[in-house]
Amino acid sequence: MSALAPSICITRFKLYARTCKLISVLTCFNVFIWKCVDLFGTDVVVNPEACADQNREFVERTKWFTPAEVLTQATSLSGELPQLSGPRSPYPGVIGKIEEGAHADVLLIDGNPLEDISILRNHEEVLDLIMKGGVIFKSELE
């Protein structure tokens, strides 16, 4: 049960419906859509209740995109976005690509999100390795 006021729930429902319509239109025109923009109320800063279910948006996006497209939006395309700001980008060099000298995060997933992207909703269980900026934050590897 949601602890949100009914008026907020109604507003979120309307926003969700408009977002669905917008994505349908944008995909018709091949407009790039990045994951870094929260579209489904899963933003932890705005909605702390959603913290446990941040990756729900991956599943929601499969209404319009393949799992491969959703993962590309969340990784390499989102990596390109800060670089559009040129010298103001907080990341020097190449970002969002796995190559020597590039700034990239690496996740090793136990399972195949291309076959079932909903496994990412259980991220604490399926992420065997989390590496950010070359530093390992979690490793379930032996």
C-alpha positions in Angstrom: 0.0 0.0 0.0 1.3 3.4 -0.9 1.8 6.1 1.7 1.4 8.8 -0.9 -1.5 11.1 -0.8 -4.3 10.3 -3.4 -3.6 13.6 -5.3 0.0 12.6 -5.8 -1.0 9.1 -6.9 -3.4 10.6 -9.5 -0.7 13.0 -10.7 1.8 10.1 -11.1 -0.8 8.1 -13.0 -1.4 10.9 -15.4 2.4 11.5 -15.8 2.9 7.8 -16.5 0.2 7.8 -19.2 1.7 10.9 -20.9 5.2 9.3 -20.7 3.9 6.2 -22.4 2.4 8.3 -25.2 5.6 10.3 -25.5 7.8 7.3 -25.8 5.6 5.8 -28.5 5.9 9.0 -30.5 9.6 9.4 -30.0 10.3 5.8 -31.1 8.4 6.4 -34.3 11.0 9.2 -35.1 14.0 7.2 -33.9 14.8 9.8 -31.2 17.5 8.6 -28.8 16.1 8.0 -25.3 18.5 7.7 -22.4 17.9 5.8 -19.2 19.5 8.5 -17.0 16.2 10.4 -17.2 13.8 8.8 -14.7 10.4 8.3 -16.4 8.6 5.9 -14.1 8.8 7.3 -10.6 11.8 5.2 -9.7 14.1 8.1 -8.8 15.4 7.5 -5.3 16.0 11.2 -4.7 12.5 12.2 -5.5 10.8 9.0 -4.2 12.7 7.1 -1.4 10.0 4.4 -1.4 11.2 3.4 -4.9 14.7 2.7 -3.7 14.0 -1.1 -3.4 12.6 -1.2 -6.9 14.7 1.2 -9.0 15.2 -1.3 -11.8 11.5 -1.7 -12.4 12.0 0.9 -15.2 14.0 -1.6 -17.2 11.0 -3.9 -17.3 8.6 -1.0 -18.0 10.7 0.1 -21.0 10.3 -3.3 -22.7 6.9 -2.1 -23.8 8.7 -0.1 -26.5 12.2 -1.5 -26.6 14.0 -4.8 -26.7 16.0 -5.8 -23.6 19.2 -5.1 -25.6 18.0 -1.5 -26.4 17.0 -0.9 -22.8 20.5 -2.0 -21.6 22.1 0.2 -24.3 20.1 3.2 -23.1 21.2 2.6 -19.5 24.9 2.0 -20.3 26.6 3.3 -23.4 24.0 5.9 -24.5 23.8 7.3 -21.0 27.6 7.4 -21.0 27.5 9.6 -24.1 25.1 12.1 -22.5 27.7 13.9 -20.2 30.1 14.1 -23.1 27.7 16.3 -24.9 28.6 19.1 -22.5 32.1 19.2 -23.9 34.7 20.5 -21.5 32.1 20.8 -18.7 31.8 17.0 -18.6 32.8 15.6 -15.2 34.4 12.6 -16.9 37.6 13.1 -18.9 38.1 11.0 -22.0 35.8 8.3 -23.3 32.9 7.2 -21.1 30.4 4.4 -21.3 32.6 2.0 -23.3 34.7 -0.9 -22.3 38.1 0.0 -23.7 41.6 0.9 -22.5 41.6 4.3 -20.9 37.9 4.7 -20.9 35.8 5.5 -17.8 33.2 2.8 -17.4 31.4 0.9 -14.7 31.3 -2.9 -15.0 28.5 -5.2 -13.8 28.7 -9.0 -14.0 25.2 -10.4 -13.9 24.3 -14.0 -12.9 21.8 -14.6 -15.6 20.9 -13.3 -19.0 19.0 -10.0 -18.9 18.6 -10.2 -22.7 16.4 -13.2 -22.2 14.7 -11.9 -19.0 15.4 -8.3 -18.1 13.3 -8.6 -14.9 16.2 -10.4 -13.2 17.7 -6.9 -12.7 14.9 -6.2 -10.2 16.7 -8.6 -7.9 20.0 -6.8 -8.3 21.3 -7.7 -4.8 21.1 -11.3 -5.8 22.1 -11.3 -9.4 25.0 -8.8 -9.5 28.1 -10.9 -8.9 30.6 -8.1 -9.6 30.2 -4.3 -9.3 33.2 -2.2 -10.4 33.2 1.6 -10.7 36.2 3.6 -11.8 38.4 0.5 -11.6 37.5 -0.1 -8.0 35.6 -3.3 -7.1 32.7 -2.6 -4.7 31.2 -6.1 -4.7 32.6 -9.4 -5.8 30.9 -12.8 -5.4 33.5 -14.4 -7.7 35.7 -17.2 -6.4 
